Amino acid sequence: MAILDANIVNVAMPHMMSSFGVDRNKIEWVATGFMLTSASIMPFMGWVTCRINYKIIYLGCLGIFTIASGLCAFAWNYESLVAARILQALGGGAIQPIGMSIVAELFEPHERGKALGIWGMGIMVAPAIGPTLGGYLTDEFGWRSIFSINLPIGILTLLLGFFWMWPIHARTGRRPFDIAGYFFLVMFLVGSLTALSNGQEKGWDSDYIRICEAFATIGIVMFISIELAVKHPILNLNLFLIRNYCLSVLLSVFRAVGLFGSVFLFPLFLQLVMGYTPIQAGMWMMPNAIAVGVMMPVAGRLADKYSPKILTIIGSIAVGSSLIVFGNLDPMSQWPILVLPQIVRGIGLALLLSPLLAAALNAVPRDELPMASSFLNVSQNIGGALGIALLNNHLTEAIHFHAVRLGEALPPQSAECYRLAFKAAAIKVYRSPGMLADVTMKTVLTAEKMIYRNAQVLGFNNSFFFGGLILLACIPLCFLLKPAAHHVAGKSDAKMEIETENQIALSE
């Protein structure tokens, strides 16, 4: 539910604008505020969990998330809605790394893959069903229902957690809070995520984006400098000297491109090019969500038995090839080319999540698990924002490029273009009312629409192909992943070998 609420609001924004009488720039803070707050709170949880047991902090954050969802549902004006969304993000953003840390604490390395596979179903399925569920709830029950649906689920989970969970403490000592490091890390996250989210709309060369980039640059430089100097950093940078952890963080960015290539580009293609409604487009996306949901536990079990190198290579090839196949879509595409690549991509995405999470958490010392899990979630947020920005920017440029080239090859004023457009729009030209009564002018306008429509198709094709190439480009990184100790040794001495290897890596 925490991940679902990050993107479920997008389809309801026009209704929120009408309710509160605000423009698009203001209402976008309902989504942007949630994203920035979630990313900012995640690193903080690595320190909090060293002081408070997991049950208290988890149920406390879940309670904040549930109460804030109710406040969102009953928001009385625009300001109260934004404030409630920020409060909701404080709870929802904290739930994700705490949940991963609990799984890592409860299960030994040879069992973590299976557990993370079940836990990770929410990460992969939520973005796929978010727009569909949000569109359905908004159309049937109003935009407030996308928040009120959290209340019964949150209350039920709180009750189950209160009676079922037992106190679990992180196996790490208390450490002082690195205020300066946290400040500059938040500065970097806010600056980079704001730039990535608004670059296409504001313009990548605009002063607004330049200022965000400057904040992000100053933040990351100061953060690294402080973390290397202080005794108790908020992030132990030595973790990135551990090969599997560092590679998992990098590969999570590549995986984000594959994930958002399906949940961002594909519904746009279905609606803008093929003419489906948001709910219909969501139904066409269900095969991907189902494939991911079914495959995640299987991928988790495979992660406990086989090297992450093999699984991630297969996953990268599956996701990359499915996006390349989508590079052949057109407005008349039939169900096989719409559905079958989604199933392949769902299988591939599952193979890119569970093995990577297990490889990352199995590679770090046990007392660093809270910190490591927090920054894994941060990297996923950054990767998601980067994936959307990269594909959105490429799509816009590709459509513009093909529109110019098609216009040069077939100018609307040419006789050939006139004949083609006149035949394609003959009924519309003679029967549709309009201020332009001249048949020639109407035909020229129709020709321009034809050119832009074809440019859209070609632009989407290029963007899908581009996303596929990015996924295939990460295969060399997959080859660098090392098998976990329990893959090459018996389960009885796997733990000893892991601890020894980690201590050596950190000391180096």
Sequence and secondary structure as in RCSB ss.txt:
>XXXX:A:sequence
MAILDANIVNVAMPHMMSSFGVDRNKIEWVATGFMLTSASIMPFMGWVTCRINYKIIYLGCLGIFTIASGLCAFA
WNYESLVAARILQALGGGAIQPIGMSIVAELFEPHERGKALGIWGMGIMVAPAIGPTLGGYLTDEFGWRSIFSIN
LPIGILTLLLGFFWMWPIHARTGRRPFDIAGYFFLVMFLVGSLTALSNGQEKGWDSDYIRICEAFATIGIVMFIS
IELAVKHPILNLNLFLIRNYCLSVLLSVFRAVGLFGSVFLFPLFLQLVMGYTPIQAGMWMMPNAIAVGVMMPVAG
RLADKYSPKILTIIGSIAVGSSLIVFGNLDPMSQWPILVLPQIVRGIGLALLLSPLLAAALNAVPRDELPMASSF
LNVSQNIGGALGIALLNNHLTEAIHFHAVRLGEALPPQSAECYRLAFKAAAIKVYRSPGMLADVTMKTVLTAEKM
IYRNAQVLGFNNSFFFGGLILLACIPLCFLLKPAAHHVAGKSDAKMEIETENQIALSE
>XXXX:A:secstr
 TTHHHHTTGGGHHHHHHHHT  HHHHTHHHHHHHHHHHHHHHHHHHHTTTS HHHHHHHHHHHHHHHHHHHHT 
 SHHHHHHHHHHHHHHHHHHHHHHHHHHHHHS HHHHHHHHHHHTHHHHHHHHHHHHHHHHHHHHH TTHHHHTH
HHHHHHHHHHHHHH      SS      HHHHHHHHHHHHHHHHHHHHHHHH TTSHHHHHHHHHHHHHHHHHHH
HHHHSSS SS GGGGGSHHHHHHHHHHHHHHHHHHIIIIIHHHIIIIIS   HHHHHHHTHHHHHHHHHHHHHHH
HHHHHS HHHHHHHHHHHHHHHHHHHTT  TT  HHHHHHHHHHHHHHHHHHHHHHHHHHHHHS GGGHHHHHHH
HHHHHHHHHHHHHHHHHHHHHHHHHHHHHHHHHHS TTSHHHHHHHHHHTHHHHHHS  S   HHHHHHHHHHHH
HHHHHHHHHHHHHHHHHHHHHHHTHHHHHT    HHHHS HHHHHHHHHHHHHHHHH 
